[in-house]
């Protein structure tokens, strides 16, 4: 990208920028916050990830299991880039050794012993036809909302094809299916280490206020830091939209107080009304999070070695929507089970999770999920075998796995330039096959928007 010479910042300004580049708070260390920070770091800014967890990772983080252990993925199961904007990012991370292609045998598995259909021959039309219709499919989306307003979205879960696993399958040479090495929960920490991104972990953001000169002051409480922290801009990349809603509400209140002192024009009043609507939509999206259970268990290798697939969506099942053979993933680390057993993972439907969570909580909910899913997975893998029971089976709740409906916006992030505030997350757009891809693209766009803002202000140099 070339720039007219007259628009280039003078040398003395560049030296000032190098000494004190913009410092941006990125609240949330999932894939959205991590990729936003990576973009900002590459563009000359100083991102600081603030996350309430002990480490970054979000939906990619597996949950340690006392019974299983090993390197299994208990959160997001795979990474793909159906959107071309994401393809070079995954390719770059693969070149750095952070991702590796998962060259497994993928497809769809019949719920009632119907056999396995390879993804290469199922085809998008067939897989789409096997989906169960979601209520939001009916009607014209454009008729449901105006420009920029929230609309209903298809549920990315319980739709017959887990996160577009089969419908978005292509040849590995075109769009590989990736997993992180040695497991998916390592991806975000490794990106932060690779790019030297500062992290403040085990820290909660209690509130955020704008600064008169521009930027934000965050009030935080955590093991590493507590009190007020000052930043030049703010990206909210938490999977919970509540903080975004509260932050925008604080902007509205401050603007209305200023309007009382100096009456606002119609355009300003309309802007505040749209911000009010956005706050309401964000609160509704907060309540639309769909939990699932992530299951794992061992089966004897003498039984599993004859299975002709490594991972499959399970259309039509009310219990399990995805199963995977962990040992088929690249650089899988065996946990001591030797060659006599194999670990399999499964993701429940949200219908099952909601049913269990209405009756139980905590350990009791996980135990019931493990019992129900163990039986279902055994029947899926070995429909002709009686009394096959997995060893060391366990299940954990994945509380914010999916959002349905999303805000349904056309863009992948929300950028409020006058206040240097950007919102990223899987709950914004409904145009992507999986929440992970939606979050990743949202983070990339958020980082680019903030970097472009500071570039226009002359705070960072132009991209070459």
C-alpha positions in Angstrom: 0.0 0.0 0.0 1.5 3.3 -1.1 0.9 6.7 0.6 1.3 10.2 -0.9 4.6 11.7 0.4 2.7 14.8 1.7 0.7 12.5 4.0 3.6 10.8 5.7 4.3 11.9 9.3 7.5 13.8 9.8 10.5 12.0 11.2 10.4 13.7 14.6 6.8 12.5 15.0 7.7 8.9 14.1 10.4 9.0 16.8 7.8 10.1 19.4 5.5 7.3 18.3 8.2 4.7 18.6 8.8 5.9 22.2 5.2 5.8 23.3 2.9 3.8 20.9 -0.8 3.6 21.7 -1.6 1.3 24.6 -4.9 -0.7 24.1 -6.8 -2.7 26.6 -8.1 -6.0 25.2 -10.6 -7.4 27.7 -10.9 -11.2 27.0 -8.2 -13.6 26.1 -10.1 -15.9 23.8 -9.4 -16.3 20.1 -11.1 -12.9 19.4 -9.0 -11.0 21.9 -5.8 -12.8 21.0 -6.1 -12.2 17.3 -7.1 -8.6 17.8 -3.9 -8.2 20.0 -1.8 -9.9 17.3 -3.0 -7.4 14.7 -2.4 -4.5 17.0 1.1 -5.7 17.9 2.0 -6.1 14.2 0.7 -2.6 13.5 2.9 -0.9 16.1 0.5 -0.7 19.1 0.9 -2.1 22.5 -2.1 -4.4 23.3 -2.6 -5.6 26.9 -4.9 -8.6 27.3 -6.9 -8.6 30.6 -8.6 -11.9 31.3 -10.2 -13.3 34.4 -8.9 -16.8 33.8 -5.5 -18.1 34.8 -4.4 -18.2 31.2 -5.7 -17.0 27.8 -7.6 -19.3 25.5 -11.4 -18.9 26.0 -13.4 -21.6 24.1 -10.2 -23.2 23.0 -9.2 -24.1 26.5 -9.6 -27.7 27.5 -10.7 -28.6 31.0 -8.4 -30.8 32.9 -9.9 -34.1 34.0 -8.6 -36.2 36.9 -9.8 -39.4 35.3 -8.5 -38.8 31.7 -5.7 -36.3 31.7 -3.6 -36.3 28.5 -3.8 -33.6 25.8 -7.4 -34.0 24.7 -9.4 -31.0 23.5 -12.4 -30.4 25.8 -13.4 -27.1 24.2 -13.4 -26.2 20.5 -12.6 -29.2 18.4 -11.0 -27.9 15.2 -10.1 -24.7 13.3 -11.1 -23.9 9.7 -11.1 -20.9 7.5 -14.1 -20.9 5.2 -13.7 -17.1 5.0 -10.6 -16.1 2.9 -9.6 -13.4 5.4 -8.8 -16.1 7.9 -6.9 -18.4 5.7 -3.6 -16.6 5.7 -3.7 -16.2 9.5 -4.1 -20.0 10.0 -1.4 -20.6 7.4 1.0 -18.3 9.1 0.4 -19.9 12.5 0.9 -23.3 10.9 4.2 -22.1 9.5 5.2 -21.1 13.0 4.4 -24.6 14.2 1.4 -23.5 16.3 -1.2 -25.3 14.1 -1.0 -28.6 12.2 -3.4 -30.1 9.6 -5.7 -32.7 11.1 -5.9 -35.2 8.3 -8.5 -37.5 9.7 -11.3 -39.4 8.1 -14.3 -37.1 8.5 -17.9 -37.4 7.8 -21.4 -38.0 9.2 -22.5 -40.8 11.5 -26.0 -42.3 11.5 -27.8 -41.9 14.8 -29.4 -45.4 14.7 -26.6 -47.6 13.4 -27.0 -46.1 9.9 -23.3 -46.2 9.1 -20.7 -43.7 8.3 -20.8 -41.3 5.3 -17.4 -39.8 4.4 -17.4 -36.0 4.1 -15.7 -36.2 0.6 -18.8 -37.9 -0.8 -21.6 -36.5 1.3 -21.5 -33.1 -0.4 -22.8 -29.8 0.8 -26.3 -30.3 -0.6 -26.8 -33.7 1.0 -25.5 -32.5 4.4 -27.6 -29.4 4.2 -30.7 -31.5 3.5 -30.0 -33.6 6.6 -30.2 -30.5 8.8 -33.2 -30.0 11.0 -34.9 -26.7 10.3 -34.4 -24.0 12.8 -37.4 -21.7 13.5 -35.3 -18.7 12.4 -35.0 -20.2 8.9 -38.5 -19.1 8.1 -39.3 -15.7 6.7 -37.1 -13.1 5.0 -34.3 -11.9 7.3 -34.3 -8.5 5.6 -37.9 -8.1 6.6 -37.1 -8.8 10.3 -34.9 -5.8 10.9 -33.7 -2.6 9.4 -30.2 -1.7 8.4 -27.8 -2.3 11.3 -30.4 -3.8 13.6 -30.2 -7.1 15.2 -31.9 -10.1 13.5 -32.5 -13.7 14.4 -29.9 -16.3 13.5 -29.6 -20.0 13.0 -28.4 -22.0 15.9 -24.9 -23.2 15.3 -25.6 -26.3 17.5 -28.3 -29.0 17.2 -28.6 -28.3 13.5 -27.4 -31.6 12.3 -23.8 -30.7 11.3 -21.6 -29.6 14.2 -20.1 -26.2 13.3 -20.3 -27.0 9.6 -17.9 -29.9 10.0 -19.2 -31.6 6.9 -21.0 -28.9 5.0 -17.9 -26.7 4.9 -15.5 -29.6 4.3 -13.1 -29.1 1.4 -9.9 -30.7 0.2 -7.0 -30.2 2.6 -5.1 -28.4 -0.1 -7.8 -25.8 -0.3 -9.0 -25.3 3.3 -7.3 -27.6 5.8 -8.8 -28.6 9.0 -6.4 -27.5 11.7 -5.8 -28.3 15.4 -3.3 -26.6 17.6 -0.1 -28.3 18.7 0.0 -30.1 21.1 -3.7 -29.3 21.8 -6.1 -26.5 21.1 -5.8 -24.8 24.5 -2.2 -24.1 23.7 -2.9 -21.8 20.7 -3.7 -18.5 22.4 -0.9 -18.7 24.9 1.6 -19.6 22.1 0.4 -16.7 20.0 0.9 -14.3 22.9 4.4 -15.7 23.6 5.3 -15.5 19.9 4.2 -11.9 19.6 5.3 -10.8 23.1 1.8 -9.7 24.0 1.4 -8.5 27.6 -1.2 -10.4 29.7 -2.9 -9.6 33.0 -4.5 -12.8 34.1 -6.9 -13.7 36.9 -8.2 -10.2 36.8 -11.8 -8.9 36.5 -12.8 -5.6 34.9 -15.2 -4.0 37.3 -15.9 -0.9 35.3 -14.7 1.4 32.5 -14.9 5.2 32.1 -13.8 7.4 29.2 -11.0 9.9 29.7 -11.6 13.6 28.8 -8.5 13.6 26.5 -9.6 10.3 24.9 -9.1 6.7 25.9 -10.3 4.7 28.9 -9.7 4.1 32.6 -10.5 0.5 33.7 -11.1 -0.4 37.3 -9.8 -3.9 37.7 -9.5 -6.4 40.6 -7.1 -9.3 40.4 -4.2 -11.2 41.6 -1.7 -9.3 39.6 -3.1 -5.8 39.6 -6.0 -3.9 41.2 -7.2 -0.4 40.9 -7.4 1.9 37.9 -5.4 1.3 34.7 -5.2 3.9 31.8 -5.4 3.0 28.1 -5.6 4.9 24.8 -8.4 2.6 23.5 -10.5 -0.3 24.6 -11.5 -3.6 22.8 -14.1 -5.7 24.6 -13.6 -9.3 23.4 -15.3 -11.1 26.2 -17.8 -13.9 25.3 -20.2 -12.3 27.8 -21.8 -9.1 26.2 -22.8 -7.7 29.6 -19.6 -5.6 30.0 -20.0 -4.2 26.5 -23.7 -3.3 27.3 -22.7 -1.7 30.6 -19.8 0.2 29.0 -22.0 1.6 26.2 -24.6 2.5 28.8 -22.0 4.6 30.7 -21.3 6.4 27.4 -25.0 7.2 26.9 -25.3 8.5 30.5 -22.3 10.8 30.1 -23.5 12.1 26.7 -26.9 12.8 28.2 -25.4 14.7 31.1 -23.4 16.8 28.6 -26.6 17.4 26.6 -28.4 18.8 29.6 -25.7 21.4 29.8 -25.7 22.0 26.0 -28.8 20.9 24.1 -28.0 18.2 21.5 -29.1 18.3 17.9 -31.3 15.7 16.2 -28.4 13.7 14.9 -26.9 13.4 18.3 -30.3 12.3 19.8 -30.7 9.7 17.1 -27.2 8.4 17.8 -28.0 8.0 21.5 -31.2 6.2 20.6 -29.3 3.7 18.4 -26.8 3.2 21.2 -29.8 2.5 23.6 -31.1 -0.1 21.1 -27.7 -1.7 20.9 -27.5 -2.0 24.7 -30.9 -3.8 24.8 -29.7 -6.2 22.0 -26.5 -6.9 23.8 -28.4 -7.8 27.0 -30.7 -10.1 25.0 -27.7 -11.8 23.4 -26.2 -12.4 26.9 -29.2 -14.5 27.8 -28.9 -16.5 24.5 -25.8 -18.4 25.4 -26.3 -22.2 24.9 -24.3 -24.6 27.1 -23.2 -28.1 26.1 -21.3 -30.9 27.8 -17.9 -32.0 26.6 -17.4 -35.8 27.2 -14.3 -38.0 27.1 -13.8 -41.7 27.7 -11.6 -44.7 26.8 -12.5 -47.6 24.7 -10.4 -50.8 24.0 -8.2 -50.3 20.9 -9.1 -53.8 19.8 -12.6 -52.4 19.2 -11.9 -48.9 18.0 -9.1 -49.9 15.5 -11.7 -51.3 13.1 -13.8 -48.0 13.0 -13.5 -46.4 9.6 -13.7 -42.8 10.8 -11.8 -40.4 13.1 -14.4 -37.6 13.6 -18.1 -37.2 12.7 -21.1 -35.0 13.0 -24.2 -36.9 14.3 -27.3 -35.5 12.7 -30.6 -36.3 14.3 -29.2 -37.3 17.8 -30.7 -35.6 20.8 -27.7 -36.5 22.9 -24.5 -36.2 20.9 -23.7 -34.0 18.0 -20.0 -34.7 17.4 -17.5 -37.4 18.2 -13.7 -37.6 17.6 -10.8 -40.0 18.1 -8.2 -38.0 19.9 -5.3 -40.1 18.8 -6.0 -39.2 15.2 -4.9 -35.6 15.8 -1.3 -34.5 15.0 1.2 -34.7 17.8 -1.4 -36.2 20.1 0.3 -36.9 23.5 -0.8 -40.3 25.0 -1.4 -40.0 28.7 -0.1 -43.3 29.7 -2.9 -45.5 28.5 -0.5 -47.2 26.1 -1.8 -48.9 23.0 -4.6 -50.9 24.8 -7.1 -48.0 24.9 -8.0 -45.0 22.9 -9.5 -41.7 24.1 -12.6 -40.4 22.3 -14.3 -37.1 22.9 -17.9 -36.0 22.2 -19.9 -32.8 22.4 -23.5 -33.0 23.6 -26.5 -31.2 22.1 -27.6 -28.1 23.8 -31.0 -29.7 24.2 -29.5 -32.4 26.5 -27.5 -29.8 28.4 -30.4 -27.6 29.1 -32.5 -30.6 30.2 -29.9 -31.7 32.7 -29.1 -28.2 34.0 -32.8 -27.7 34.7 -32.7 -30.6 37.2 -29.1 -30.6 38.4 -26.0 -28.3 38.9 -22.3 -28.7 39.5 -21.0 -32.2 40.0 -24.4 -33.9 39.8 -25.1 -32.4 36.3 -21.7 -33.5 35.1 -22.2 -37.0 36.4 -25.6 -37.4 34.7 -24.2 -36.1 31.5 -21.3 -38.5 31.6 -23.7 -41.4 32.2 -26.1 -40.5 29.4 -23.4 -39.6 26.9 -21.4 -42.8 27.6 -24.3 -44.9 26.6 -25.0 -42.8 23.5 -21.4 -42.8 22.3 -21.1 -46.5 22.9 -24.1 -47.1 20.7 -22.8 -44.8 18.0 -19.4 -46.4 17.8 -20.4 -50.0 18.3 -24.1 -50.4 17.3 -23.7 -54.2 16.9 -21.8 -54.8 20.1 -23.6 -55.3 23.4 -22.4 -54.1 26.8 -19.6 -51.9 25.6 -18.8 -49.4 28.3 -16.1 -46.7 28.2 -13.5 -46.6 30.9 -12.8 -43.4 32.9 -15.7 -41.5 31.3 -16.4 -38.0 32.4 -18.2 -34.9 31.3 -17.8 -31.2 32.0 -20.0 -28.3 31.3 -19.0 -25.9 28.5 -21.1 -23.0 29.6 -20.8 -20.4 26.7 -20.3 -22.8 23.8 -22.8 -21.1 21.4 -24.9 -18.0 21.0 -28.3 -18.2 19.4 -29.5 -15.8 18.2 -26.6 -13.4 17.5 -26.9 -9.7 16.9 -27.1 -10.6 13.3 -25.0 -7.6 12.1 -23.4 -7.4 8.7 -20.0 -6.5 10.1 -17.9 -8.8 12.4 -17.2 -6.2 15.1 -18.8 -3.0 16.5 -16.6 0.1 16.2 -17.6 3.3 18.1 -14.9 5.6 16.8 -15.7 8.8 18.9 -15.1 6.9 22.1 -12.3 4.6 20.9 -14.3 1.6 21.8 -14.5 -1.7 19.8 -16.6 -4.8 20.6 -15.6 -8.2 19.3 -17.1 -11.7 19.8 -19.0 -14.6 18.3 -22.3 -12.9 19.1 -22.1 -10.1 16.6 -22.5 -11.7 13.1 -24.4 -14.8 12.0 -22.7 -15.3 8.6 -20.0 -17.9 9.7 -20.3 -21.6 10.1 -18.9 -21.8 13.6 -18.6 -19.6 16.7 -14.9 -20.0 16.7 -14.5 -18.7 13.2 -17.0 -15.9 14.0 -14.9 -14.9 17.0 -11.6 -15.1 15.1 -12.8 -12.9 12.3 -14.3 -10.5 14.8 -11.0 -10.1 16.6 -9.1 -9.6 13.3 -11.5 -6.9 12.2 -11.5 -5.2 15.6 -7.7 -5.0 15.6 -7.6 -3.6 12.1 -10.2 -1.0 12.9 -8.4 0.3 16.0 -5.0 0.3 14.2 -6.5 2.2 11.3 -7.9 4.8 13.8 -4.5 5.4 15.3 -2.8 5.4 11.9 -5.3 8.2 10.8 -4.4 10.1 14.0 -0.7 9.9 13.2 0.0 7.8 16.3 1.4 4.8 14.4 3.1 4.6 11.0 1.3 3.6 7.9 1.4 0.0 6.7 4.0 -0.6 4.1 
